[in-house]
């Protein structure tokens, strides 16, 4: 599926962008998913899938691309897009994890105080 994925054929709408991100991630090209996920988060923040896209972006950045500071920002964005959503608590925990990995223990400690 990844070999057939042509960026110029991906429609600029959340469903297609998320599908393209999934194809990239699940075929072993997680770094290629990043632009698609970022686009959903930045261009379509009002879409109900934007928080999940931000969370997935954080996971890819933390686990695959290994840029924990960027991952922390993505998890924070997931929380801000859906503060009462089903991913909010997980996003907070993952944001703390990413901050620790990035060496920002003071911010991680402040956020951990919110976690109950």
C-alpha positions as CSV (number, residue, x, y, z in Angstrom):
1,X,0.0,0.0,0.0
2,X,2.8,2.4,0.8
3,X,4.4,1.9,-2.6
4,X,1.1,3.1,-4.2
5,X,0.8,6.1,-1.9
6,X,1.5,9.2,-3.9
7,X,1.4,12.4,-1.8
8,X,0.0,14.5,-4.6
9,X,-3.1,12.2,-4.8
10,X,-3.9,12.5,-1.1
11,X,-6.9,14.8,-0.8
12,X,-6.5,17.7,1.6
13,X,-9.2,16.6,4.0
14,X,-8.9,14.8,7.3
15,X,-10.1,11.4,6.3
16,X,-7.6,11.1,3.4
17,X,-4.8,12.6,5.4
18,X,-5.4,10.2,8.3
19,X,-5.6,7.2,5.9
20,X,-2.3,8.3,4.3
21,X,-0.7,8.6,7.7
22,X,-1.9,5.1,8.7
23,X,-0.6,3.6,5.4
24,X,2.8,5.2,6.1
25,X,2.9,4.2,9.7
26,X,1.7,0.6,9.4
27,X,3.9,-0.1,6.4
28,X,7.1,0.7,8.4
29,X,7.5,4.4,7.3
30,X,6.4,6.2,10.4
31,X,8.4,9.4,9.6
32,X,6.4,9.7,6.4
33,X,3.2,9.9,8.5
34,X,4.3,13.0,10.3
35,X,3.4,15.6,7.6
36,X,-0.1,14.1,7.2
37,X,-0.8,14.1,10.9
38,X,0.6,17.6,11.4
39,X,-1.7,18.8,8.6
40,X,-4.8,17.4,10.3
41,X,-3.8,19.0,13.6
42,X,-2.9,22.4,12.2
43,X,-5.3,22.8,9.4
44,X,-8.4,21.0,10.8
45,X,-8.2,21.6,14.6
46,X,-12.0,21.7,14.8
47,X,-12.4,18.2,13.3
48,X,-13.3,15.6,15.8
49,X,-10.3,13.5,14.7
50,X,-7.8,16.2,15.3
51,X,-7.0,15.2,18.9
52,X,-6.5,11.6,18.0
53,X,-4.2,12.8,15.1
54,X,-2.2,14.9,17.6
55,X,-1.9,11.9,20.0
56,X,-0.8,9.7,17.2
57,X,1.7,12.3,16.0
58,X,3.1,12.4,19.6
59,X,3.5,8.6,19.6
60,X,5.3,8.6,16.3
61,X,7.6,11.5,17.3
62,X,8.4,9.8,20.6
63,X,8.7,6.2,19.7
64,X,9.7,6.2,16.0
65,X,11.3,9.5,15.1
66,X,12.7,10.0,18.6
67,X,12.2,13.7,19.0
68,X,10.8,13.8,22.5
69,X,10.4,17.6,22.7
70,X,8.3,17.7,19.6
71,X,6.3,14.7,20.9
72,X,5.6,16.6,24.2
73,X,4.2,19.4,22.2
74,X,2.0,17.1,20.1
75,X,0.7,15.4,23.3
76,X,0.0,18.8,24.8
77,X,-1.9,19.8,21.6
78,X,-4.0,16.6,21.9
79,X,-5.0,17.7,25.4
80,X,-5.8,21.2,24.3
81,X,-7.9,20.0,21.4
82,X,-10.0,17.7,23.6
83,X,-9.4,18.5,27.2
84,X,-12.3,16.3,28.3
85,X,-11.8,13.7,25.6
86,X,-11.0,10.0,26.1
87,X,-7.4,10.6,25.2
88,X,-6.8,13.6,27.5
89,X,-5.4,11.6,30.5
90,X,-3.3,9.3,28.3
91,X,-2.0,12.4,26.5
92,X,-1.0,14.0,29.8
93,X,0.9,10.9,30.9
94,X,2.6,10.6,27.5
95,X,3.5,14.3,27.5
96,X,5.1,13.9,30.9
97,X,7.1,10.9,29.6
98,X,8.2,12.9,26.5
99,X,9.3,15.8,28.7
100,X,11.4,13.6,30.8
101,X,12.9,12.0,27.7
102,X,13.6,15.5,26.4
103,X,15.3,16.4,29.7
104,X,12.7,18.9,30.8
105,X,12.1,17.4,34.3
106,X,10.8,20.7,35.8
107,X,7.9,21.0,33.4
108,X,7.3,17.2,33.7
109,X,7.1,17.6,37.4
110,X,4.6,20.5,37.2
111,X,2.4,18.4,34.8
112,X,2.6,15.4,37.0
113,X,1.1,17.3,39.8
114,X,-2.1,17.6,37.6
115,X,-2.2,13.8,37.2
116,X,-4.4,12.2,39.8
